[in-house]
């Protein structure tokens, strides 16, 4: 039993208790604030396991958002949480990953990372259009809700798929559009894969969640303009520019619009778990979630440090230095499972998560009917993230860079 402290409560794994609760991972301080019993906790990393019913999960979500986080917890699948022995394996993996991150922080602090400016990327960045981005966000937020457990959770998904098909109609790139079903949510995720030319088995991931939520799970209006029509739209704009320019990647590009992030990283967790099971060679995973509110000042963004990869963070900083010229404020942390990057990081893949502002300065209107386009919405600011996504996609998919070497 390595680096794990267990507190065992027998009834939590009884048949009746199991059927009424879900196994989750979250920050231990959040769990304690929510009054949820911690059943197991990693020693070296701030992640704990608990079982929680729906009302407890709603309370946990409320506390997470009050403390400047988005999701705040990750739902495990039934196999991972069926016993404390299984949970031990999950927490050991997270603990090992945490120790690796410490090694990478030292390694990449002293390791030079040079990025040359490429005309192809500069030309692509010139095509970033804040007004086009605004049209996408308006289209997303005009849907009454994108709630993953709503009456028809895949109506929006089918509409988005149709728009992406139209977006890619004229491209000469080889691509696949896949609707991915899930066990933990009735909502489907969408993946657009642009096949790599020379190294198709090496994969560069860009993702953001498309679902929205009102309060902590009601069916009322949930426009979700910032959370997360904004990040989803940045990805669509990046995809549009790559497709219109027929910019051929040498590595495969996987663009994701994840289902059910607000329910505990449901879609991305299943996807990242499947990629790990298949031994997929994911070079890096970029997460975009909330990019529209310049709470720390125009052109100032943060790069989340916890549960992300030091090499991938340094890479984003270098891309910004060469191409984007935003101010990246260091040192921001958001706790475990604050967004879908945690799904990739927990499976051992290098993940990075640039954010609209410092977590303490984030948009406080999310998860309400007021998360709409309004006077403080800044599409020039949000365009920073379209540019970062473009530079990440084009540069990383056409290089030999590997953050694990």
Secondary structure, DSSP 8 states (H G I E B T S, - for coil): --SEEE---GGGGSHHHHHH-EEEEE-HHHHHHTT----EEESSSS-EEEEE-HHHHHHHHHHHHHTT-SS-EEE--TTTTSSHHHHHHHHHHHHHHHHHHHHHHHHHHHS-------HHHHHHHHT--HHHHHHHHHHHHTSS---TTSTTTTHHHHHHHHHHHHHTTT--S-EEEEEE--SS-SS-EEEEEE--SSEEEEEEEEEEE----BTTTBSS----IIIIIIHHHHHHHHHHHHHHTT---SEEEEEEEES-GGGTSHHHHHHHHHHHHTT-EEEEEEE----SB-TT-TTEEEE--TTS-HHHHHHHHHHIIIII--EEE------TTSSTHHHHHHTT--EE-EESS-GGGS-TTTTSTT-SS-TTB-HHHHHHHHHHHHHHHHHHHTS---TT-
